[in-house]
Amino acid sequence: MTREPLPDTGPPTRTTDLRMAGEWLARHDLADTHPTPLLASRLAVRRRARLATYVILAALIIVSALAATSAFGGLQPHRPLLALAASVAGLLLTQSLIDRWVRRVDQRAGATLSRRAAHTIQPGWQAVLGRPYAVFAVATFAGALVLAASVLAVPDPAVRQPAVVVLIGLLGATAITALQLRHLLSFPVVAEDEESLAADVIMRVEDARELTTPNVQWSLPVVLVGTAPGWWNAAAVAYLLLSLAACVALHARTPSCATVARRAMSVR
């Protein structure tokens, strides 16, 4: 089923954004749906927001590494920790502003709709994220937290201080992810028919799965490699390999985003 593009009341949609929206629809079994300026603008802002989030997480890893180096280098330990805490707070604020920007784009898109879908839904976390991905996210965070906290038992301050830095970084990354999930589950559905409703739910599922990828949990413990005891280095490698294998298996064995979205729509 196809439909004509909606009138574009905002800035002109770039041809590239429309082309990428068409490719996105084809990847999610919606090749018969015409890419509209509304969908193209929503996907474009999500690509830019996702890139900004990657920059934020990279900044968190870099700041954590610098703080750990300062602590290990013999500086007063409270100074790098305070600087890291302030940086985490600033990154959380930045992420909040990015989520607000995405929400504003969705609100403007919703205002252009001629009508709303007759049977709108507000998918919950089980429909959007799913139990397997939720368990994986909790397990990878808990594993990284236990891995970093275990170093606190080492009596050497040169090892314990970087471990505190890693713990603060992990908690900050988790707070950023929780903020994104809250935004993802709370913003209203923007749809006027079955096709746009399916696209909206697929976007949510896709974003939720992206958030469960433990990039920071895999990266931050590397800060302690070389300073932690040998048993810890072995445990860190085992954690990385096991969680990576679980991530690959999860993506291979779970239904596609389009399938999950259709199931969520069928039970509304």
C-alpha positions, 0 to 999 in steps of 0.5 A: 500500500502506498500513499502520497507524501504529506505537505512539508510545512517545515524546512525543505527536506533534502533529497539525500534524507528522502533517499535514505528514508526509502532505504530504511523502509526497504530494510524493514520490509516496508518497501511499498511505503513511499518515503515522506518528508515527515519520515525523512526528517524524523530519521535524519534527526535521529541519525544526527542525535545518535552521532552526537550521543556517540561523541558524548560517550567517547568524551566520557571515555576520554575524560575517564582515562584522563582522570585515571591517568591523573590519579595514577600520576600522583595528583591529589585524588579528589581533584580528578574525581571532582572533574570527572563528576562535573564532566558526567553532569555536563554530558548528562545535561547535553544528552537531555538537550539532544533528547529534547531536540528530537522530541521537538522535531517529533512534535512539529511532525505530529502537528503536520498530520492531517489525522492520527492513526485510528488505533494508536499505541504507546508501546511499553518497554517489553514491546520496544526493548524486549526481555532478552535485550533488557536482561542482556543490558542489565547483565553487561552493566552488572558485570562491568560494575562488579569487574571495576568494584573488585579492584577496590579490594586491592590495597594499592592506592595506585590501582584503587583510584583509577577503579573509582574513576571507572566506576563513576564513568560506568554510572554516568554512562548508565544514567545517559542510557537510562535518560535515552530509554525514558525519552524513547518510551515516553514520547508520543506516537507520530502516525496517521495510518498503518504504514507510518504507525509501523515506521514509528514503532520500528524506529523505537525498537531499533533505537532501543536495541542500539542503546543496549549495545554495551560500548562503554561497558566494553571500553571503560575497564580497559583503563585499568589494564596494565595497573590491575593484578593479573587475575583481573586482566584475565577476568576482564578478557573473559567478560569481554569475550562472553558479553560479545558472544552473547551480543552476537547470539542475541542479534542473530536469534531474536526477531527483526525490528519489523517483526517485533513492531508488527507483533506490538501493533497486533496486540493493541 
